[in-house]
Amino acid sequence: MNHDDPLSSFEVGDRVLVKHIQPGTLMFKGYTSFDEGSWAGVALDKPEGDHHGTYGGVKYFVCAKYFGIFVRPDQISHLLEDNEKKSKTRLEQEHTVQNDPALAGVGK
């Protein structure tokens, strides 16, 4: 893990919350041609953004028009609710698969 990278705990594809209110998916992390420092490119869940992943004529990621936004790393956080749901669903699926033969046809 690169401790100099403010986005090192994030992976492209992570569900994130922008400015504590806008849920979306991290689509880009890194340096841009439009300003210095690290940036997070997020595809928001709602059309509350400024672009479609192309900014200043450079395509950083692809999303629907007005769903894309660039923010500084300190303006995003992991969307914990989504991550917890994914973990719970995965555990439930594993439990069901492991116990399916024993539970088949049993109505408790």
Backbone as a printed PyTorch tensor [residue, N CA C, xyz], in Angstrom:
tensor([[[  0.8410,  -1.1790,   0.0000],
         [  0.0000,   0.0000,   0.0000],
         [  0.8870,   1.2440,   0.0000]],

        [[  0.5910,   2.1680,  -0.8800],
         [  1.3520,   3.4030,  -0.9730],
         [  0.7570,   4.4320,  -0.0210]],

        [[  1.4880,   4.7540,   1.0430],
         [  0.9620,   5.6730,   2.0480],
         [  0.9330,   7.1150,   1.5570]],

        [[  1.6450,   7.4030,   0.4610],
         [  1.6120,   8.7380,  -0.1230],
         [  0.3640,   8.9330,  -0.9750]],

        [[ -0.2980,   7.8550,  -1.3390],
         [ -1.4870,   7.9030,  -2.1840],
         [ -2.7230,   8.0420,  -1.3020]],

        [[ -3.4030,   9.1980,  -1.3610],
         [ -4.5790,   9.3990,  -0.5090],
         [ -5.7530,   8.4970,  -0.8850]],

        [[ -5.6800,   7.8350,  -2.0290],
         [ -6.7520,   6.9350,  -2.4580],
         [ -6.3390,   5.4660,  -2.3810]],

        [[ -5.2700,   5.1750,  -1.6180],
         [ -4.7490,   3.8060,  -1.5700],
         [ -5.7380,   2.8090,  -0.9810]],

        [[ -6.6800,   3.2540,  -0.1610],
         [ -7.6590,   2.3290,   0.4230],
         [ -8.8600,   2.1130,  -0.4940]],

        [[ -8.8610,   2.7630,  -1.6500],
         [ -9.9620,   2.6330,  -2.6040],
         [ -9.5010,   1.8970,  -3.8510]],

        [[-10.3980,   1.1230,  -4.4320],
         [-10.1560,   0.4530,  -5.7090],
         [-11.2070,   0.9390,  -6.6920]],

        [[-10.8320,   1.0410,  -7.9590],
         [-11.8160,   1.3660,  -8.9860],
         [-12.9150,   0.3060,  -8.9190]],

        [[-14.1480,   0.7490,  -8.9220],
         [-15.2890,  -0.1550,  -8.7910],
         [-15.9060,  -0.1230,  -7.4060]],

        [[-15.1920,   0.4520,  -6.4310],
         [-15.7370,   0.5590,  -5.0750],
         [-16.9580,   1.4740,  -5.0600]],

        [[-17.9040,   1.1220,  -4.2190],
         [-19.0530,   2.0010,  -3.9810],
         [-18.5990,   3.0550,  -2.9780]],

        [[-18.8780,   4.3120,  -3.2950],
         [-18.4170,   5.4150,  -2.4660],
         [-19.5460,   6.4120,  -2.2230]],

        [[-19.2990,   7.2730,  -1.2590],
         [-20.2100,   8.3620,  -0.9420],
         [-19.4290,   9.6490,  -1.1430]],

        [[-19.9410,  10.5330,  -2.0020],
         [-19.2890,  11.8010,  -2.2990],
         [-19.8910,  12.8850,  -1.4100]],

        [[-19.0320,  13.5830,  -0.7030],
         [-19.4330,  14.6930,   0.1700],
         [-20.5240,  14.2680,   1.1640]],

        [[-20.4720,  13.0180,   1.5800],
         [-21.3710,  12.4370,   2.5860],
         [-22.8260,  12.3180,   2.1330]],

        [[-23.1580,  12.6540,   0.8780],
         [-24.5640,  12.6100,   0.4790],
         [-24.8370,  11.9710,  -0.8790]],

        [[-23.8280,  11.8880,  -1.7540],
         [-24.0660,  11.4060,  -3.1060],
         [-23.4280,  10.0280,  -3.3150]],

        [[-24.2340,   8.9560,  -3.3920],
         [-23.6680,   7.6340,  -3.6440],
         [-23.2570,   7.4770,  -5.1010]],

        [[-22.2090,   6.6810,  -5.3160],
         [-21.7430,   6.4220,  -6.6660],
         [-20.6900,   5.3330,  -6.6760]],

        [[-20.0630,   5.1630,  -7.8310],
         [-19.0330,   4.1480,  -8.0260],
         [-17.7380,   4.8300,  -8.4440]],

        [[-16.6580,   4.4960,  -7.7550],
         [-15.3580,   5.0510,  -8.1050],
         [-14.9270,   4.4820,  -9.4560]],

        [[-14.6880,   5.3760, -10.4210],
         [-14.3430,   4.9650, -11.7780],
         [-12.9110,   5.3120, -12.1570]],

        [[-12.3160,   6.2580, -11.4320],
         [-10.9710,   6.7290, -11.7370],
         [-10.3260,   7.2190, -10.4590]],

        [[ -9.0520,   6.9390, -10.3120],
         [ -8.2960,   7.5310,  -9.2080],
         [ -6.8980,   7.8070,  -9.6990]],

        [[ -6.4160,   8.9980,  -9.3950],
         [ -5.0720,   9.3250,  -9.8380],
         [ -4.9190,  10.7740, -10.2340]],

        [[ -3.9420,  11.0060, -11.0930],
         [ -3.6070,  12.3630, -11.5130],
         [ -4.3170,  12.6980, -12.8190]],

        [[ -4.6010,  13.9760, -13.0070],
         [ -5.3030,  14.4470, -14.1910],
         [ -4.4820,  15.5320, -14.8800]],

        [[ -4.9260,  15.9130, -16.0590],
         [ -4.2550,  16.9970, -16.7770],
         [ -4.8590,  18.3580, -16.4250]],

        [[ -5.9940,  18.3740, -15.7040],
         [ -6.6490,  19.6490, -15.4390],
         [ -6.2230,  20.3160, -14.1340]],

        [[ -5.5700,  19.5750, -13.2300],
         [ -5.1140,  20.1840, -11.9780],
         [ -4.1290,  19.2420, -11.2870]],

        [[ -3.3650,  19.8040, -10.3710],
         [ -2.3680,  19.0130,  -9.6420],
         [ -3.0280,  18.1510,  -8.5740]],

        [[ -2.2850,  17.1650,  -8.1010],
         [ -2.7380,  16.3150,  -7.0100],
         [ -3.6160,  15.1620,  -7.4750]],

        [[ -4.0210,  14.3530,  -6.5060],
         [ -4.8690,  13.1950,  -6.7770],
         [ -6.3300,  13.6030,  -6.8830]],

        [[ -7.0270,  12.8990,  -7.7510],
         [ -8.4570,  13.1270,  -7.9580],
         [ -9.1770,  11.7890,  -7.9700]],

        [[-10.4340,  11.8220,  -7.5470],
         [-11.3100,  10.6600,  -7.6390],
         [-12.3850,  10.9830,  -8.6670]],

        [[-12.5160,  10.1190,  -9.6630],
         [-13.5870,  10.2550, -10.6490],
         [-14.6950,   9.2950, -10.2960]],

        [[-15.8880,   9.8310, -10.0850],
         [-17.0120,   9.0220,  -9.6060],
         [-18.1890,   9.1120, -10.5740]],

        [[-18.7940,   7.9640, -10.8550],
         [-20.0580,   7.9090, -11.5820],
         [-21.1510,   7.8860, -10.5180]],

        [[-21.8710,   8.9750, -10.4050],
         [-22.9210,   9.0880,  -9.3880],
         [-24.1280,   8.2300,  -9.7550]],

        [[-24.9220,   7.8880,  -8.7600],
         [-26.1340,   7.1010,  -8.9980],
         [-27.2340,   7.9360,  -9.6440]],

        [[-27.1720,   9.2510,  -9.4710],
         [-28.1710,  10.1650, -10.0280],
         [-27.4590,  11.2070, -10.8870]],

        [[-28.1710,  11.8250, -11.8420],
         [-27.5350,  12.8210, -12.7200],
         [-27.2730,  14.1490, -12.0030]],

        [[-26.3700,  14.1030, -11.0480],
         [-26.0270,  15.2840, -10.2610],
         [-24.5820,  15.7080, -10.5140]],

        [[-23.9770,  15.1630, -11.5680],
         [-22.5830,  15.4510, -11.8830],
         [-22.4340,  16.5400, -12.9230]],

        [[-21.2020,  16.6800, -13.4070],
         [-20.8650,  17.7440, -14.3500],
         [-20.5490,  17.2430, -15.7480]],

        [[-20.3160,  15.9430, -15.9120],
         [-19.8210,  15.4290, -17.1910],
         [-20.1140,  13.9370, -17.3130]],

        [[-19.5350,  13.3020, -18.3350],
         [-19.7220,  11.8610, -18.5850],
         [-18.3950,  11.1160, -18.5480]],

        [[-17.4620,  11.6230, -17.7350],
         [-16.1630,  10.9670, -17.5900],
         [-15.0700,  11.6030, -18.4250]],

        [[-15.4620,  12.4920, -19.3290],
         [-14.4950,  13.2340, -20.1390],
         [-14.4620,  14.6600, -19.6100]],

        [[-13.2600,  15.1340, -19.3270],
         [-13.1280,  16.4790, -18.7790],
         [-11.9600,  17.1770, -19.4620]],

        [[-12.2040,  18.3700, -19.9590],
         [-11.1570,  19.1060, -20.6590],
         [-10.6670,  18.3930, -21.9030]],

        [[-11.5630,  17.6300, -22.5350],
         [-11.2160,  16.9060, -23.7490],
         [-10.4830,  15.5950, -23.5190]],

        [[-10.2830,  15.2170, -22.2540],
         [ -9.5910,  13.9640, -21.9250],
         [-10.5920,  12.9830, -21.3200]],

        [[-10.6440,  11.7600, -21.8740],
         [-11.5490,  10.7350, -21.3460],
         [-10.8500,   9.9960, -20.2090]],

        [[-11.3790,  10.1600, -18.9990],
         [-10.8250,   9.4890, -17.8220],
         [-11.6050,   8.2190, -17.4850]],

        [[-12.8980,   8.2360, -17.7360],
         [-13.7590,   7.0770, -17.5240],
         [-15.0310,   7.3050, -18.3250]],

        [[-15.9090,   6.3220, -18.3500],
         [-17.1500,   6.4160, -19.1100],
         [-18.3340,   6.2480, -18.1680]],

        [[-19.2810,   7.1600, -18.2860],
         [-20.5490,   7.0460, -17.5690],
         [-21.5880,   7.8710, -18.3250]],

        [[-22.8080,   7.8410, -17.8850],
         [-23.8720,   8.6030, -18.5380],
         [-23.6520,  10.1110, -18.3410]],

        [[-24.1670,  10.8850, -19.2850],
         [-24.0330,  12.3420, -19.2340],
         [-24.6120,  12.8890, -17.9270]],

        [[-23.8750,  13.7820, -17.3150],
         [-24.2240,  14.4410, -16.0440],
         [-24.1630,  13.5170, -14.8270]],

        [[-23.5870,  12.3190, -14.9760],
         [-23.4220,  11.4280, -13.8330],
         [-21.9910,  11.4610, -13.3040]],

        [[-21.0540,  12.0360, -14.0560],
         [-19.6430,  12.0420, -13.6700],
         [-19.2500,  13.2710, -12.8720]],

        [[-18.3550,  13.0460, -11.9170],
         [-17.8590,  14.1410, -11.0880],
         [-16.4280,  13.8210, -10.6560]],

        [[-15.6130,  14.8490, -10.5620],
         [-14.2710,  14.7120, -10.0000],
         [-14.2420,  15.4240,  -8.6630]],

        [[-13.6930,  14.7530,  -7.6610],
         [-13.5600,  15.3490,  -6.3340],
         [-12.1850,  14.9900,  -5.7670]],

        [[-11.7820,  15.7400,  -4.7870],
         [-10.5350,  15.4450,  -4.0880],
         [-10.7390,  14.2150,  -3.2080]],

        [[ -9.6690,  13.4820,  -2.9360],
         [ -9.7790,  12.2580,  -2.1330],
         [-10.4770,  12.4410,  -0.7840]],

        [[-10.3180,  13.5930,  -0.1600],
         [-10.9450,  13.7830,   1.1550],
         [-12.4500,  14.0150,   1.0580]],

        [[-12.9930,  14.0360,  -0.1550],
         [-14.4290,  14.2400,  -0.3290],
         [-15.1870,  12.9410,  -0.6130]],

        [[-14.4760,  11.8040,  -0.5620],
         [-15.1730,  10.5300,  -0.7300],
         [-14.9120,   9.6240,   0.4690]],

        [[-15.8580,   8.7530,   0.6990],
         [-15.7150,   7.7360,   1.7440],
         [-16.3300,   6.4510,   1.2090]],

        [[-15.9510,   5.3340,   1.8080],
         [-16.5370,   4.0620,   1.4040],
         [-18.0140,   4.0500,   1.7800]],

        [[-18.8250,   3.5070,   0.9090],
         [-20.2560,   3.3790,   1.1670],
         [-20.4490,   2.0850,   1.9480]],

        [[-20.4060,   2.1970,   3.2700],
         [-20.3800,   1.0240,   4.1390],
         [-21.6430,   0.1870,   4.0350]],

        [[-22.7960,   0.8200,   3.8800],
         [-24.0430,   0.0530,   3.7900],
         [-23.9770,  -0.9500,   2.6530]],

        [[-23.5170,  -0.5140,   1.4880],
         [-23.4250,  -1.3880,   0.3290],
         [-22.4320,  -2.5140,   0.5590]],

        [[-21.2780,  -2.1920,   1.1340],
         [-20.2650,  -3.2080,   1.3900],
         [-20.7600,  -4.2280,   2.4050]],

        [[-21.4980,  -3.7770,   3.4260],
         [-22.0410,  -4.7030,   4.4200],
         [-23.0860,  -5.6070,   3.7870]],

        [[-23.9380,  -5.0520,   2.9070],
         [-24.9520,  -5.8570,   2.2360],
         [-24.2970,  -6.9230,   1.3790]],

        [[-23.2430,  -6.5420,   0.6420],
         [-22.5450,  -7.5080,  -0.2130],
         [-21.9610,  -8.6260,   0.6320]],

        [[-21.3380,  -8.2800,   1.7580],
         [-20.7350,  -9.2880,   2.6300],
         [-21.8020, -10.2040,   3.1920]],

        [[-22.9100,  -9.6460,   3.6460],
         [-23.9860, -10.4450,   4.2250],
         [-24.5860, -11.3630,   3.1660]],

        [[-24.8300, -10.8360,   1.9750],
         [-25.3870, -11.6440,   0.9000],
         [-24.4480, -12.7880,   0.5580]],

        [[-23.1520, -12.5280,   0.4820],
         [-22.1770, -13.5620,   0.1600],
         [-22.2070, -14.6520,   1.2330]],

        [[-22.2690, -14.2550,   2.5070],
         [-22.3150, -15.2340,   3.5920],
         [-23.6000, -16.0450,   3.5360]],

        [[-24.7260, -15.3840,   3.2440],
         [-25.9930, -16.1020,   3.1440],
         [-25.9540, -17.1110,   2.0010]],

        [[-25.3690, -16.7190,   0.8580],
         [-25.2730, -17.6210,  -0.2810],
         [-24.4080, -18.8240,   0.0600]],

        [[-23.2770, -18.5980,   0.7300],
         [-22.4070, -19.7000,   1.1140],
         [-23.1350, -20.6380,   2.0680]],

        [[-23.8760, -20.0880,   3.0180],
         [-24.6120, -20.8890,   3.9830],
         [-25.6740, -21.7300,   3.2640]],

        [[-26.4060, -21.1190,   2.3460],
         [-27.4510, -21.8230,   1.6090],
         [-26.8640, -22.9430,   0.7690]],

        [[-25.7780, -22.6780,   0.0890],
         [-25.1390, -23.6940,  -0.7490],
         [-24.6430, -24.8480,   0.1080]],

        [[-24.0370, -24.5450,   1.2380],
         [-23.4950, -25.5840,   2.1080],
         [-24.5990, -26.4480,   2.7110]],

        [[-25.7320, -25.8320,   2.9860],
         [-26.7900, -26.5550,   3.6920],
         [-27.9680, -26.9310,   2.8070]],

        [[-27.9060, -26.6820,   1.5370],
         [-29.0210, -26.9270,   0.6330],
         [-29.5210, -28.3670,   0.6890]],

        [[-28.6660, -29.3900,   0.5790],
         [-29.1680, -30.7680,   0.5970],
         [-29.9340, -31.0950,   1.8930]],

        [[-29.4890, -30.5930,   3.0060],
         [-30.1400, -30.8740,   4.2840],
         [-31.4660, -30.1310,   4.4070]],

        [[-31.5960, -28.9590,   3.7280],
         [-32.7920, -28.1510,   3.8740],
         [-33.8160, -28.4200,   2.7840]],

        [[-33.4540, -29.0840,   1.7320],
         [-34.3720, -29.3060,   0.6020],
         [-35.5990, -30.0630,   1.0660]],

        [[-36.7620, -29.4820,   0.8090],
         [-38.0390, -30.1300,   1.1250],
         [-38.4340, -30.0730,   2.5860]],

        [[-37.6400, -29.4390,   3.4090],
         [-37.9750, -29.3400,   4.8310],
         [-38.6310, -28.0070,   5.0740]],

        [[-39.8700, -27.9950,   5.5570],
         [-40.5790, -26.7500,   5.8610],
         [-40.6490, -26.5260,   7.3480]],

        [[-39.7290, -25.7460,   7.8730],
         [-39.7180, -25.5090,   9.3140],
         [-40.3650, -24.1930,   9.6400]]])
